[in-house]
Amino acid sequence: LEDCTSIAGRTKIDPSVRDAAIIASMQRLEHDEIAGYGCARTWASLLGFPSAAGEMLKTLTEERRFDEGLTRIAESLNKSALEPAAMAAAAR
């Protein structure tokens, strides 16, 4: 979250580049959560707690859906973020 806050406060970069960087930081957080819930689900299952494993699977599914949504946003933002770089390269 500190990364997102730090990036959001940067005013000297193109807004689309900043937004793409925020999404990338958010996806790093999501991937960490996905790994954590996946491991917790596996351990719950191995230890014989099927109810807990089922709840972890529900949460894991929600996290994956959120990550997919971030990916869709990133695909659009990354195209916008590339435009300033393309313009700068063309000006050279």
GIHURA-V315759 format. One record per residue. N is the residue number from 0. OMEGA is omega in radians with two decimals (999 if undefined). BURIAL is + if it has 16 or more other C-alpha atoms within 10 Angstrom, else -. Layout:
BEGIN
N_OMEGA_BURIAL ; N_OMEGA_BURIAL
END
This chain:
BEGIN
0_3.10_- ; 1_3.09_- ; 2_-3.14_- ; 3_-3.14_+ ; 4_3.14_- ; 5_-3.14_- ; 6_-3.11_+ ; 7_-3.12_- ; 8_-3.12_- ; 9_-3.08_- ; 10_-3.07_- ; 11_3.07_- ; 12_3.13_- ; 13_-3.11_- ; 14_-3.14_- ; 15_3.07_+ ; 16_3.10_+ ; 17_-3.12_+ ; 18_3.11_+ ; 19_3.12_+ ; 20_3.10_+ ; 21_3.12_+ ; 22_3.13_+ ; 23_3.10_+ ; 24_3.11_+ ; 25_3.13_+ ; 26_3.06_+ ; 27_3.10_- ; 28_-3.14_- ; 29_-3.12_+ ; 30_3.07_- ; 31_3.11_- ; 32_3.12_+ ; 33_3.12_+ ; 34_-3.14_- ; 35_3.13_- ; 36_3.10_+ ; 37_3.11_+ ; 38_3.13_- ; 39_3.11_+ ; 40_3.14_+ ; 41_3.14_+ ; 42_3.12_- ; 43_3.13_+ ; 44_-3.13_+ ; 45_-3.12_- ; 46_3.08_- ; 47_3.09_- ; 48_-3.05_- ; 49_3.13_- ; 50_3.11_- ; 51_3.12_+ ; 52_3.11_+ ; 53_3.11_- ; 54_3.11_- ; 55_3.11_+ ; 56_3.09_+ ; 57_-3.14_- ; 58_3.11_+ ; 59_3.11_+ ; 60_3.10_- ; 61_-3.14_- ; 62_3.13_+ ; 63_3.11_+ ; 64_3.12_- ; 65_3.11_- ; 66_3.09_+ ; 67_3.08_- ; 68_3.09_- ; 69_3.11_+ ; 70_3.11_- ; 71_3.10_- ; 72_-3.11_- ; 73_3.14_+ ; 74_3.11_- ; 75_-3.11_- ; 76_-3.11_+ ; 77_3.07_+ ; 78_3.12_- ; 79_-3.11_+ ; 80_3.14_+ ; 81_-3.08_- ; 82_3.11_- ; 83_3.13_- ; 84_3.13_- ; 85_3.14_- ; 86_3.14_- ; 87_3.12_- ; 88_3.14_- ; 89_-3.12_- ; 90_-3.11_- ; 91_999_-
END
